[in-house]
Amino acid sequence: MEQLIQIVGALLILAAFILAQLGRLNPHSRSYLVANLAGSAILTVDAWVGEEWGFFLLESVWALVSAYGLVQVLRGRTPAAAH
């Protein structure tokens, strides 16, 4: 079951990334940010339970940044673009 949870989290992040790279999903859209937040939150919890601290750091920061971007979009702002 743990492996299935990890796969779901990873697929959420990867699907959003792939769709963004194909030009089918805007990286500043709610859908993209929600998928990233959900996937990284799932993987954050999994890393915490498994005491995998490097993975926990990566995924928790990913979740926090995704949440920040989502809040910005919900407030009507566009998150800063990567340069």
N, C-alpha and C positions, 0 to 999 in steps of 0.2 A: 504493500500500500504506500509506503514511504517513497518508493521509486516513482509510482504513478503521480504522486503529489509534486515531486520534483519535475517530472516531465511536463505536467500541466503548467507549472510556473514558468519553465523555460520556453515552452511553446507560445505562451502569451507574449513574452518579450520578443522572441524571434519572429513571430508572425507580424507584430507591429513593425519591427525593424525591416523585414523583407518587403512588406507592403509600402513602407516609406521609401525604400530604395528603388522600388519599381514605379514610384510616382502615384501610387493608388491611395496613399494615406498621408495626409499632411502631418509632419512631426509636431506641429503645434495644435493639433486637433484634440478634442476631448477623448475621442476613441483611442488615439495613440497613447495619450498620457494615462488613461484609465488602464489600458492593457499593460503598460509598463509598471504602473503602480501595483496592480493586482499581482502580476507575475513576480515582481521583486519582493513584494510583501510575503507572498507564499514562500519564496526561497529564503527570505530573511528568517522567518520562523523556523523553517527546516534547518537552517545553519545554526540557529541558537540551540535548538534541541540536540543537534548532533555535535555541539561544541566545536564547530568549524569556524574559528574566529576570523580568518582571512576572508572566507566566503561571506561570513556575517557582515564584516565591514563593507565589502563590495556591495552586497545586496541592500543593506540598510541605507547606505548613502544613495544608491540608485532609487530606492523607494522615496526617500526624503526629497530628492531633486524632482522626481516625477510628481510628487504631491505638491511641491512648490509651483511647478509649471501648471498643474491642473488648477490650483487656486488662482493663479494669474489669469488663466483663460476664463474661468468662471466669473472673474471680476471684470471681464471685458478687455483685458490687456493681452498683448502677445508676448510670450516669453522671449528673452533675448536669444538671437540666433547665434549659433556657433560660428566662429571665424576660422 
